[in-house]
């Protein structure tokens, strides 16, 4: 039996605009780099949008971290895009990107296969909607045959992370927690809130795992820099992969 520990981070970066209203992708990258993650899920990235200087934020942050990025634009108007990304320096293959059932702002997800010492891990990143009914439909879609329940991955190692806009008492969260393991519970750690970053009160950002994965640690990154860089705080989990050779 072999074991490998990975550090996974999820972070809603608020278009790289901080609580001080300053636009600064490098500051977001600094927060992430301080955690030394192997796999990163980011939400609320601007790519080519005039409001944030027409910068490709996914590529900018990935370059700073010496990683590659898979970006999925949930919103795409002309040359302007807004969405989510998965970043890693590990071998990565895109499996699927696409939309989820949405009532208001369009929402979507990205699915990649990442190889860890030759062992595949299926990584999903998403940002769910603000309405309860909308989130329930989105959770059902994510757990269905098009995403985590797909034959290519449903029996494998899976990580689902993102901003779910759902507290643990919500039906959407409970449905996910029945199918997957929340890293906080697996690591036997007391969960911490992630939003708003200056005075966190709500736990909206989550990391779930399944298959041959478990969590051995979890924490929220609450530093002077992270409390200013975005309106959410990042969640970091140390995830242990076991496999036989």
C-alpha positions as a printed Julia matrix, in Angstrom:
245×3 Matrix{Float64}:
   0.0    0.0     0.0
   1.35   3.43   -0.97
   0.34   6.84    0.37
   0.7   10.35   -0.95
  -0.49  13.58    0.67
  -1.69  16.44   -1.51
  -2.54  19.97   -0.51
  -5.75  21.21   -2.17
  -7.03  24.79   -2.02
 -10.36  26.37   -3.02
 -10.71  30.15   -3.23
 -13.34  32.6    -4.46
 -11.1   35.46   -5.6
 -13.83  38.09   -6.3
 -12.3   39.08   -9.66
  -9.07  39.82   -7.73
 -10.7   42.9    -6.19
 -10.07  43.05   -2.47
 -12.01  44.37    0.47
  -9.96  47.55    0.08
 -11.4   47.8    -3.49
  -7.94  47.35   -4.97
  -7.55  45.21   -8.09
  -4.48  43.01   -7.58
  -4.11  39.5    -9.1
  -0.55  39.29   -7.74
  -1.89  39.64   -4.22
  -4.25  36.72   -4.79
  -1.32  34.68   -6.13
   0.7   35.55   -3.03
  -2.06  34.23   -0.77
  -2.19  30.98   -2.74
   1.59  30.58   -2.94
   1.91  30.9     0.83
  -0.13  27.67    1.15
   2.04  25.69   -1.3
  -0.92  23.82   -2.82
  -0.7   21.02   -5.37
  -4.2   21.58   -6.77
  -6.15  24.86   -6.78
  -9.79  25.61   -7.53
 -10.61  29.29   -8.16
 -13.98  30.97   -8.6
 -15.0   34.42   -9.9
 -12.15  35.0   -12.32
 -12.25  37.68  -15.01
 -10.67  36.96  -18.39
 -10.5   39.81  -20.91
 -13.05  41.95  -19.04
 -12.7   45.71  -19.36
 -13.72  46.29  -15.74
 -10.52  44.57  -14.58
  -8.12  45.77  -17.27
  -8.8   43.02  -19.85
  -6.32  40.74  -18.07
  -6.5   36.95  -18.21
  -6.63  36.43  -14.45
  -6.55  32.63  -14.66
  -3.38  32.64  -16.75
  -1.77  35.43  -14.72
  -2.23  33.61  -11.42
  -1.22  30.26  -12.91
   1.98  31.77  -14.36
   2.88  33.27  -11.0
   2.44  29.86   -9.37
   4.25  28.04  -12.2
   1.1   26.02  -12.87
  -1.21  25.35  -15.79
  -4.85  26.44  -15.72
  -8.09  25.01  -17.06
 -10.53  27.92  -17.23
 -14.27  27.56  -17.76
 -16.25  30.72  -18.59
 -19.68  30.43  -16.99
 -20.4   33.85  -18.55
 -19.07  34.62  -22.04
 -20.01  37.83  -23.82
 -17.97  38.77  -26.89
 -14.33  38.78  -25.71
 -15.22  39.07  -22.03
 -15.33  35.95  -19.86
 -16.11  35.26  -16.2
 -15.84  31.92  -14.49
 -13.78  29.35  -12.65
 -10.48  27.51  -13.03
  -8.47  24.51  -11.87
  -4.72  25.04  -11.51
  -1.93  22.51  -10.97
   1.65  21.73  -11.91
   0.82  18.01  -12.02
  -0.09  16.25  -15.28
  -3.65  17.32  -16.1
  -6.15  16.27  -18.74
  -9.4   18.12  -19.39
 -12.42  15.84  -19.12
 -15.32  18.28  -19.32
 -16.38  21.88  -18.86
 -19.95  23.05  -19.08
 -22.95  24.8   -17.64
 -25.22  23.78  -14.78
 -28.99  24.41  -14.52
 -29.27  28.11  -13.72
 -32.05  30.56  -12.95
 -30.09  33.78  -12.56
 -26.43  34.23  -13.37
 -25.15  31.27  -15.45
 -23.17  28.74  -13.42
 -20.9   25.92  -14.5
 -18.24  23.42  -13.57
 -14.88  22.1   -14.71
 -13.68  18.48  -14.51
 -10.07  17.4   -14.95
  -8.12  14.21  -14.46
  -4.89  14.85  -12.58
  -2.2   12.18  -12.3
  -0.42  11.73   -8.98
   2.48   9.3    -9.36
   0.51   7.76  -12.21
  -2.71   7.43  -10.19
  -5.68   9.43  -11.55
  -7.67  11.84   -9.41
 -10.8   13.41  -10.88
 -11.05  17.03   -9.76
 -14.23  19.1   -10.07
 -14.51  22.83   -9.4
 -17.76  24.82   -9.33
 -19.58  27.94   -8.14
 -23.26  27.42   -7.37
 -26.13  29.87   -7.52
 -27.74  32.12   -4.93
 -31.24  30.58   -4.95
 -32.03  27.41   -2.98
 -34.07  25.82   -5.77
 -31.33  26.61   -8.27
 -28.63  25.09   -6.05
 -30.61  21.9    -5.57
 -30.83  21.43   -9.34
 -27.13  22.16   -9.69
 -26.19  19.68   -6.95
 -28.34  17.01   -8.59
 -26.59  17.66  -11.9
 -23.12  17.47  -10.31
 -23.89  14.15   -8.61
 -25.5   12.78  -11.76
 -24.14  10.8   -14.69
 -22.76  13.85  -16.47
 -20.28  14.75  -13.75
 -19.29  12.9   -10.55
 -21.56   9.97  -11.38
 -20.07   9.55  -14.86
 -18.91   5.97  -15.62
 -15.37   7.23  -16.2
 -15.0    8.44  -12.61
 -17.88   7.33  -10.37
 -15.84   4.55   -8.76
 -12.58   6.5    -8.69
 -10.78   9.13   -6.65
 -12.78  12.35   -6.75
 -12.41  15.85   -5.35
 -15.26  18.36   -5.56
 -14.55  21.89   -4.43
 -15.78  25.43   -4.85
 -18.02  28.17   -3.58
 -21.34  26.4    -3.06
 -23.2   29.39   -1.59
 -24.54  26.8     0.85
 -24.05  26.57    4.6
 -23.9   23.09    6.22
 -27.54  23.32    7.36
 -28.77  23.8     3.78
 -30.39  20.99    1.73
 -27.79  21.32   -1.03
 -24.88  20.84    1.32
 -26.56  17.92    3.06
 -27.16  16.18   -0.25
 -23.48  16.54   -1.17
 -22.32  15.4     2.27
 -24.39  12.22    1.96
 -22.56  11.28   -1.23
 -19.07  12.61   -0.45
 -16.87  13.29    2.56
 -16.41  16.86    3.79
 -12.7   17.31    4.52
 -13.38  18.97    7.88
 -15.22  15.95    9.23
 -12.74  13.46    7.78
  -9.84  15.36    9.35
 -11.77  15.69   12.64
 -11.25  19.43   12.63
 -13.67  22.11   13.79
 -14.92  23.88   10.63
 -14.21  27.57   10.14
 -16.27  30.19    8.29
 -15.01  31.66    5.01
 -17.29  34.64    4.28
 -17.07  37.61    4.54
 -13.31  37.59    4.77
 -12.92  40.41    7.27
 -15.43  39.01    9.76
 -16.23  35.45    8.65
 -19.68  34.23    9.66
 -20.73  31.77    6.93
 -19.12  28.56    5.68
 -19.86  28.69    1.96
 -16.66  27.25    0.49
 -16.18  23.49    0.69
 -13.93  20.61   -0.33
 -15.39  17.1    -0.63
 -13.59  13.83   -1.45
 -14.49  10.27   -2.4
 -12.86   7.02   -3.49
  -9.43   6.24   -2.1
  -9.09   9.74   -0.67
  -9.38  11.03    2.86
  -8.44  14.27    4.6
  -5.81  14.45    7.32
  -6.0   18.21    7.9
  -8.05  21.26    6.95
  -7.85  24.96    7.71
  -9.03  28.36    6.56
  -6.33  30.84    5.56
  -7.02  33.88    7.71
  -4.12  36.35    7.54
  -3.97  40.13    7.13
  -3.28  39.59    3.41
  -6.06  37.04    2.8
  -8.61  39.15    4.68
  -7.86  42.0     2.28
  -7.22  40.2    -1.02
 -10.82  38.92   -1.56
 -14.2   38.88    0.15
 -13.81  35.1     0.75
 -11.09  33.25    2.63
  -9.4   30.19    1.07
  -9.94  26.68    2.4
  -6.94  24.33    2.35
  -7.1   20.56    2.89
  -4.35  18.0     3.13
  -5.73  15.0     1.28
  -4.22  11.54    1.5
  -4.3    9.23   -1.49
  -3.74   5.51   -0.97
  -3.25   2.92   -3.67
  -1.84  -0.56   -4.18
   1.0   -1.36   -6.54
